[in-house]
Amino acid sequence: MLGQFSMRICSLLPSATEIVCALGLSHDLVAVSHECDYPPQVLLKPKATSSLLVSAKMSSGMIDEMVSHHIEAEGSLYKLDQEMLQRLRPDLILTQELCHVCAVSYDEVKGACRVLEGNPRIVSLEPHDLGGIFQSIRLVGELTGRLREAERLVESMRRRVEEVSYLTRNVADRPRVFCMEWIDPPWVGGHWIPELVQLAGGYDGMGVAGEASRRVDWQRILEYQPEVFVAMPCGYDAKRAVREAERLSNYPGWEELPAVKAGRVYAVDGSAYFSRSGPRIVDGLEVLASVIHPDLVESRILGAVEPLLTA
């Protein structure tokens, strides 16, 4: 443990940035990634990474093609500002190895830091489920001398998880839920998403708890016949998810899905509440429960869910 003193922290992962700030350490952040946008004060922090992909106006299909091209040609989607790191001299760098599409890789950070003075500690956060997210929070707390604050945060998150689980534990109807992490091509959410669906009172027969999100064939989704359809494109807020989800009507058999017929198709803010393994994952659980069982659970987050016009 590094003890309770001022540190120079560089977070290259949005979820890590949210954890650091939730522990009261925003003032110790000397740099963040270009994708770190919460809480709002981090927008003013120096950006240690940049993206090689300009995707704001691209469709999900175009982005998928460009991601594949960049990874094949460049080996990475991101550029790490090594000169900035040398200038800022961080004591602790938080990064990840979980997904090469989500953030700069651990190996790239490790390679860049070989020439840095002071031998900064590089820590990779690798949660695969809710328990792993809680452990990541504790780890950051331990590394920064804020373990007590981390334990309090985890306990608060656990209480909210238990509140949702208590409300949904005896539901007679657990509808088939499909959580779509990418629109074109279709991807199903993995890692903690199936666990959230279970806690929210649904049944996820497509995703595998604790395992990576994966591409699925549209025919498999048709066979699954989801009764609740949640579009949560990685990196998209709810409004952009709505625009992208309009393409779903182009898939054959879309109008015949039970979720479409029942008007139970939703777009959610995947970037804020589902893709990031930080404190707001519990907000995501409440959002999910509110669309699966609106009679039992009400989301505290305004604008996190957008019902989609169906057939």
ZAMARGU-4260 file (C-alpha; in steps of 0.2 Angstrom, whole numbers, plus 5000, padded with zeros to 4 digits):
<rodrens>
0) 5000/5000/5000 | 5007/5017/4995 | 5000/5026/5010 | 4989/5042/5013 | 4998/5056/5004
5) 4996/5066/4988 | 4999/5055/4973 | 5001/5059/4954 | 4988/5047/4946 | 4986/5045/4927
10) 4970/5035/4923 | 4969/5028/4905 | 4952/5020/4908 | 4935/5029/4910 | 4929/5017/4924
15) 4946/5019/4933 | 4944/5038/4932 | 4926/5037/4940 | 4933/5026/4954 | 4947/5038/4958
20) 4935/5053/4958 | 4922/5043/4969 | 4936/5040/4982 | 4939/5059/4983 | 4955/5059/4973
25) 4950/5070/4958 | 4963/5083/4963 | 4977/5069/4962 | 4973/5065/4943 | 4986/5073/4933
30) 4980/5065/4916 | 4966/5055/4909 | 4961/5046/4893 | 4952/5056/4879 | 4937/5045/4883
35) 4936/5050/4901 | 4920/5062/4903 | 4914/5059/4920 | 4913/5067/4932 | 4912/5083/4923
40) 4928/5090/4931 | 4939/5077/4923 | 4935/5086/4906 | 4948/5099/4910 | 4962/5086/4914
45) 4976/5084/4901 | 4972/5069/4889 | 4986/5056/4889 | 4978/5046/4874 | 4970/5050/4858
50) 4960/5039/4845 | 4966/5035/4828 | 4948/5033/4823 | 4936/5048/4821 | 4919/5039/4823
55) 4907/5053/4829 | 4897/5052/4812 | 4900/5034/4807 | 4887/5020/4808 | 4891/5005/4819
60) 4894/4995/4803 | 4907/5008/4797 | 4915/5009/4814 | 4917/4990/4815 | 4925/4990/4798
65) 4937/5004/4803 | 4941/4996/4819 | 4946/4980/4811 | 4957/4989/4798 | 4966/5000/4811
70) 4970/4985/4822 | 4976/4975/4808 | 4987/4990/4801 | 4992/4999/4817 | 4990/4985/4830
75) 4980/4998/4841 | 4966/5011/4840 | 4974/5023/4851 | 4990/5034/4853 | 4998/5036/4870
80) 5006/5053/4873 | 5023/5047/4880 | 5030/5065/4881 | 5015/5070/4892 | 5019/5056/4903
85) 5037/5060/4905 | 5032/5078/4909 | 5019/5074/4922 | 5029/5060/4930 | 5014/5050/4937
90) 5016/5039/4952 | 5002/5027/4947 | 4995/5023/4930 | 4978/5014/4929 | 4975/5004/4913
95) 4967/4988/4907 | 4970/4972/4897 | 4952/4967/4896 | 4948/4974/4879 | 4959/4981/4865
100) 4945/4991/4857 | 4940/5000/4874 | 4956/5008/4879 | 4975/5008/4876 | 4982/4991/4880
105) 4992/4987/4896 | 5007/4981/4885 | 5008/4997/4876 | 5008/5007/4892 | 5021/4996/4900
110) 5032/4998/4885 | 5030/5017/4885 | 5034/5018/4903 | 5051/5010/4902 | 5059/5027/4899
115) 5049/5036/4913 | 5058/5043/4928 | 5053/5037/4945 | 5047/5020/4940 | 5028/5023/4941
120) 5017/5008/4946 | 5006/5002/4932 | 4990/4993/4938 | 4978/4984/4926 | 4960/4983/4931
125) 4952/4967/4925 | 4934/4964/4932 | 4923/4951/4923 | 4908/4952/4935 | 4901/4963/4949
130) 4912/4955/4962 | 4927/4960/4951 | 4921/4978/4950 | 4920/4979/4969 | 4937/4971/4970
135) 4944/4984/4958 | 4937/4998/4969 | 4945/4991/4984 | 4962/4989/4974 | 4962/5007/4969
140) 4958/5012/4987 | 4972/5002/4994 | 4984/5009/4981 | 4980/5027/4985 | 4978/5026/5004
145) 4959/5027/5002 | 4954/5009/5007 | 4941/5015/5020 | 4932/5026/5007 | 4933/5011/4995
150) 4925/5000/5007 | 4911/5012/5011 | 4908/5014/4992 | 4907/4996/4989 | 4895/4993/5004
155) 4884/5007/4997 | 4884/4999/4980 | 4881/4981/4987 | 4866/4988/4997 | 4858/4995/4981
160) 4861/4979/4972 | 4852/4969/4986 | 4838/4981/4986 | 4835/4977/4967 | 4838/4959/4970
165) 4825/4959/4985 | 4812/4967/4973 | 4814/4954/4959 | 4819/4938/4968 | 4801/4931/4968
170) 4795/4937/4951 | 4784/4924/4943 | 4789/4930/4925 | 4807/4931/4920 | 4806/4937/4902
175) 4819/4933/4889 | 4831/4948/4888 | 4843/4952/4874 | 4856/4965/4878 | 4864/4971/4861
180) 4881/4978/4864 | 4884/4982/4845 | 4871/4985/4831 | 4880/4981/4815 | 4886/4967/4816
185) 4876/4961/4831 | 4885/4958/4848 | 4878/4952/4864 | 4884/4959/4880 | 4895/4948/4891
190) 4905/4950/4907 | 4894/4958/4920 | 4879/4960/4909 | 4871/4943/4911 | 4873/4945/4930
195) 4864/4962/4929 | 4850/4954/4919 | 4848/4940/4932 | 4848/4952/4947 | 4835/4963/4937
200) 4823/4949/4936 | 4826/4944/4918 | 4833/4929/4909 | 4848/4931/4898 | 4850/4915/4887
205) 4862/4924/4875 | 4876/4931/4885 | 4888/4921/4896 | 4891/4928/4914 | 4909/4932/4916
210) 4914/4929/4898 | 4918/4942/4885 | 4905/4950/4874 | 4904/4941/4857 | 4897/4943/4840
215) 4881/4933/4836 | 4872/4929/4820 | 4855/4937/4818 | 4847/4921/4815 | 4852/4915/4833
220) 4843/4931/4839 | 4827/4927/4829 | 4828/4909/4837 | 4830/4916/4854 | 4814/4927/4852
225) 4818/4940/4865 | 4803/4947/4875 | 4814/4962/4881 | 4826/4970/4869 | 4839/4982/4876
230) 4851/4991/4864 | 4866/4997/4874 | 4880/5000/4860 | 4897/5001/4869 | 4902/5020/4870
235) 4885/5027/4865 | 4874/5037/4875 | 4855/5034/4874 | 4851/5047/4861 | 4865/5040/4849
240) 4859/5023/4853 | 4842/5027/4847 | 4848/5034/4831 | 4859/5019/4828 | 4845/5007/4833
245) 4834/5013/4819 | 4844/5001/4808 | 4837/4986/4818 | 4821/4987/4807 | 4832/4982/4792
250) 4836/4965/4799 | 4824/4952/4793 | 4811/4946/4805 | 4813/4961/4816 | 4794/4965/4816
255) 4790/4948/4822 | 4801/4948/4838 | 4790/4947/4854 | 4799/4962/4861 | 4795/4972/4845
260) 4776/4967/4845 | 4775/4971/4864 | 4783/4988/4862 | 4797/4982/4874 | 4812/4988/4864
265) 4824/5001/4873 | 4840/5011/4870 | 4850/5014/4885 | 4866/5025/4889 | 4878/5010/4887
270) 4893/5022/4889 | 4888/5028/4906 | 4879/5013/4914 | 4884/4997/4906 | 4901/4997/4897
275) 4911/5004/4911 | 4916/4994/4926 | 4914/5008/4939 | 4903/5014/4952 | 4889/5018/4940
280) 4886/5000/4936 | 4873/5000/4950 | 4864/5014/4941 | 4864/5002/4926 | 4857/4988/4936
285) 4842/4999/4942 | 4840/5005/4924 | 4839/4987/4917 | 4827/4982/4931 | 4816/4997/4927
290) 4813/4991/4909 | 4811/4973/4914 | 4800/4975/4928 | 4793/4993/4928 | 4780/4989/4940
295) 4793/4984/4953 | 4808/4995/4950 | 4810/5014/4946 | 4826/5020/4939 | 4834/5035/4948
300) 4842/5041/4931 | 4833/5053/4920 | 4836/5051/4901 | 4845/5034/4903 | 4832/5025/4894
305) 4824/5029/4877 | 4809/5018/4872 | 4810/5014/4853 | 4796/5015/4841 | 4792/4997/4835
310) 4783/4989/4821
</rodrens>
